[in-house]
Amino acid sequence: MADNLATAKAMIAAYNAQDVDTYVSYMTDDACEANYRGDVVREGREGTRSGLAAAFARWPQNHAEITHAQAIGTYVLMREHVTRGPATDGSALVEPFDVVAVYSFEGEKCSRVEFIR
């Protein structure tokens, strides 16, 4: 469990560095990111890589601060405070928001991240 928690925190560190290659290196090949109990928003390691790269290009100041983290079995729950900053495409500023992210693990790799917002 402690290793999963360290891995999820390392994923956030890579996310904040906008290092998509390192971020997806912690994931299984068929991992995904999804809305909690809902639609998949980024499918597979490559879909996650391209989706995050596009998000980081749009919001170069994007940042997630971990405000709480806890490992439970093969899951890690993290409460994150996300700020986007100005978008490069001129779209309206996204207000900072809180999200609970549920990281599911298969062995040492993350297989799914679900966001509750």
N, C-alpha and C positions, 0 to 999 in steps of 0.2 A: 504493500500500500504506500509506503513512504516513497518508493521509487516512482510510482505513478504520480504522486503529488509533485515530486521534483521534475518529472517530465512535463507535466501540465504547466508548471511555472516556467520551465525552459521554453515551452511553446509561446507563452506570453512575452517572454524576453525577446524571442525572435520576431514575434508579431510587432512589438514596439520598435524594433530595429528595422522593420519592414524588410526582413530577410526571409522571403518566401521559401527559398530552398531549404534553409534550416528548419523552418516551421513544418514543412511537409515531411521532412526526414523523420520526424517523430510519429508519423502516421502509417497505417497499413496502406497497401496499394489501393484498396477499395473503400477507404475511409470516406466519410462525408461530413459536411456541416449542415445542420438543419434547424428549422424552428422546432421548438419542443412539441413533440407528438404531431408534427406537421410536415410541411413541404421541405424537401431537401433543397438547399440553396447553393451548395457546392458539392459536386459529386466526384468521388475518386481523388486520389492524390493530385493528379494533373488538373482536374477541375478546380480543386482548392487552390493550387498554385496560380492558375490564370485568374481566378476570381479575386484572390487577394491582391495580386499584382495590379489589377484594374482598380480596385478600391484604394490601394496606396497611391496610385497615380492621380486619382481624383481627390484624395484627402491626404496630402503629404505630411500633415501634422497629426494624423490619426494616432491615438494612444489609448491603451487600456491599463488602468491601475487596478491591481488586485486588492480588494478591501477585505476579503475573507476567503480562506481556502481550507478544504477539508477532504480527506480521502475516506471513502466508505467502500470496502470491498474492492471491486474492480472499477469503481467510479471515483471521479474527483469532481467535487462541486466547488465552483469559484464564483464569488460575487465580484463583478468587475464594473468600474466606473469608466465609461468611454467618452472621450472627447474627439471630435473630428477636425475642428478648425475649418478655415475657409476651403471651399472646393475650387479646384482648378478650372472647372467648367462653368463657373459663374452661378451655379445653382444656390439656392437659399442655404444659409448656415443651418446645420443640424445641431439642435440643442444637445448638450451633454446628457447622457442617459446611463442608467444602471441596468445591468443584465446579470442573470444567473446562468452560468454555462455549466453543462453537465458533460464531462469528458468520460467516455466509455473506453475501456482498455481490453485488448486481447493480447495477453502476454505483456511484452514491454512496449507495445505500440498502441497509439490511440486509434480506435476504429470509428469513432463517431463523436461529434461535438454537437450538442443541442442547446439552443439559446431560449431562455425564458425572459421575455421582455414585456 
